[in-house]
C-alpha cells in the first residue's frame, strides 16, 4: 500500500475520531460510529498510524528478537507490544 493511501485512511479515521468526540456520528464504509464506538475508532487510528510508521521506514518490520533461552511466552518483537501512544 502506498504512503498516500495510508495517509488517506488515517485522515478518514482522524475525522471520525473528531466527529465522535464532539458527540456526532460518523460513517465509514457504510458503518456508522458513535461515541459508544470510540474505542473501535481509536483502534483503527492506532492501526493506520502503525502502518504509516512502517511504510515510512520502507515497509520493514522490526527485527525479530531471539532470546538465548527459548521462552514460548516471549514476544517476537518488543515494538509490536509497545507501539501504542508513541505517535
MODELLER restraints for C-alpha pairs under 7 A, 6 or more apart:
rsr = mdl.restraints
at = mdl.atoms
rsr.add(forms.Gaussian(group=physical.xy_distance, feature=features.Distance(at['CA:3:A'], at['CA:52:A']), mean=6.64, stdev=0.5))
rsr.add(forms.Gaussian(group=physical.xy_distance, feature=features.Distance(at['CA:3:A'], at['CA:55:A']), mean=6.27, stdev=0.5))
rsr.add(forms.Gaussian(group=physical.xy_distance, feature=features.Distance(at['CA:6:A'], at['CA:48:A']), mean=6.69, stdev=0.5))
rsr.add(forms.Gaussian(group=physical.xy_distance, feature=features.Distance(at['CA:6:A'], at['CA:52:A']), mean=6.11, stdev=0.5))
rsr.add(forms.Gaussian(group=physical.xy_distance, feature=features.Distance(at['CA:9:A'], at['CA:48:A']), mean=6.99, stdev=0.5))
rsr.add(forms.Gaussian(group=physical.xy_distance, feature=features.Distance(at['CA:10:A'], at['CA:45:A']), mean=6.44, stdev=0.5))
rsr.add(forms.Gaussian(group=physical.xy_distance, feature=features.Distance(at['CA:10:A'], at['CA:48:A']), mean=5.55, stdev=0.5))
rsr.add(forms.Gaussian(group=physical.xy_distance, feature=features.Distance(at['CA:10:A'], at['CA:49:A']), mean=6.92, stdev=0.5))
rsr.add(forms.Gaussian(group=physical.xy_distance, feature=features.Distance(at['CA:13:A'], at['CA:41:A']), mean=6.65, stdev=0.5))
rsr.add(forms.Gaussian(group=physical.xy_distance, feature=features.Distance(at['CA:13:A'], at['CA:44:A']), mean=6.79, stdev=0.5))
rsr.add(forms.Gaussian(group=physical.xy_distance, feature=features.Distance(at['CA:13:A'], at['CA:45:A']), mean=5.89, stdev=0.5))
rsr.add(forms.Gaussian(group=physical.xy_distance, feature=features.Distance(at['CA:14:A'], at['CA:45:A']), mean=6.83, stdev=0.5))
rsr.add(forms.Gaussian(group=physical.xy_distance, feature=features.Distance(at['CA:16:A'], at['CA:26:A']), mean=5.48, stdev=0.5))
rsr.add(forms.Gaussian(group=physical.xy_distance, feature=features.Distance(at['CA:17:A'], at['CA:41:A']), mean=6.28, stdev=0.5))
rsr.add(forms.Gaussian(group=physical.xy_distance, feature=features.Distance(at['CA:19:A'], at['CA:25:A']), mean=6.38, stdev=0.5))
rsr.add(forms.Gaussian(group=physical.xy_distance, feature=features.Distance(at['CA:19:A'], at['CA:26:A']), mean=6.32, stdev=0.5))
rsr.add(forms.Gaussian(group=physical.xy_distance, feature=features.Distance(at['CA:20:A'], at['CA:26:A']), mean=6.82, stdev=0.5))
rsr.add(forms.Gaussian(group=physical.xy_distance, feature=features.Distance(at['CA:20:A'], at['CA:34:A']), mean=5.60, stdev=0.5))
rsr.add(forms.Gaussian(group=physical.xy_distance, feature=features.Distance(at['CA:20:A'], at['CA:35:A']), mean=5.15, stdev=0.5))
rsr.add(forms.Gaussian(group=physical.xy_distance, feature=features.Distance(at['CA:21:A'], at['CA:35:A']), mean=6.81, stdev=0.5))
rsr.add(forms.Gaussian(group=physical.xy_distance, feature=features.Distance(at['CA:23:A'], at['CA:35:A']), mean=6.24, stdev=0.5))
rsr.add(forms.Gaussian(group=physical.xy_distance, feature=features.Distance(at['CA:24:A'], at['CA:34:A']), mean=6.57, stdev=0.5))
rsr.add(forms.Gaussian(group=physical.xy_distance, feature=features.Distance(at['CA:25:A'], at['CA:32:A']), mean=6.49, stdev=0.5))
rsr.add(forms.Gaussian(group=physical.xy_distance, feature=features.Distance(at['CA:25:A'], at['CA:33:A']), mean=5.50, stdev=0.5))
rsr.add(forms.Gaussian(group=physical.xy_distance, feature=features.Distance(at['CA:25:A'], at['CA:34:A']), mean=4.60, stdev=0.5))
rsr.add(forms.Gaussian(group=physical.xy_distance, feature=features.Distance(at['CA:26:A'], at['CA:32:A']), mean=5.48, stdev=0.5))
rsr.add(forms.Gaussian(group=physical.xy_distance, feature=features.Distance(at['CA:26:A'], at['CA:33:A']), mean=5.22, stdev=0.5))
rsr.add(forms.Gaussian(group=physical.xy_distance, feature=features.Distance(at['CA:26:A'], at['CA:34:A']), mean=6.67, stdev=0.5))
rsr.add(forms.Gaussian(group=physical.xy_distance, feature=features.Distance(at['CA:27:A'], at['CA:33:A']), mean=6.06, stdev=0.5))
rsr.add(forms.Gaussian(group=physical.xy_distance, feature=features.Distance(at['CA:46:A'], at['CA:84:A']), mean=6.75, stdev=0.5))
rsr.add(forms.Gaussian(group=physical.xy_distance, feature=features.Distance(at['CA:54:A'], at['CA:60:A']), mean=6.23, stdev=0.5))
rsr.add(forms.Gaussian(group=physical.xy_distance, feature=features.Distance(at['CA:54:A'], at['CA:61:A']), mean=6.51, stdev=0.5))
rsr.add(forms.Gaussian(group=physical.xy_distance, feature=features.Distance(at['CA:62:A'], at['CA:77:A']), mean=6.69, stdev=0.5))
rsr.add(forms.Gaussian(group=physical.xy_distance, feature=features.Distance(at['CA:63:A'], at['CA:77:A']), mean=6.99, stdev=0.5))
rsr.add(forms.Gaussian(group=physical.xy_distance, feature=features.Distance(at['CA:64:A'], at['CA:76:A']), mean=5.60, stdev=0.5))
rsr.add(forms.Gaussian(group=physical.xy_distance, feature=features.Distance(at['CA:64:A'], at['CA:77:A']), mean=5.52, stdev=0.5))
rsr.add(forms.Gaussian(group=physical.xy_distance, feature=features.Distance(at['CA:65:A'], at['CA:76:A']), mean=5.76, stdev=0.5))
rsr.add(forms.Gaussian(group=physical.xy_distance, feature=features.Distance(at['CA:65:A'], at['CA:77:A']), mean=6.00, stdev=0.5))
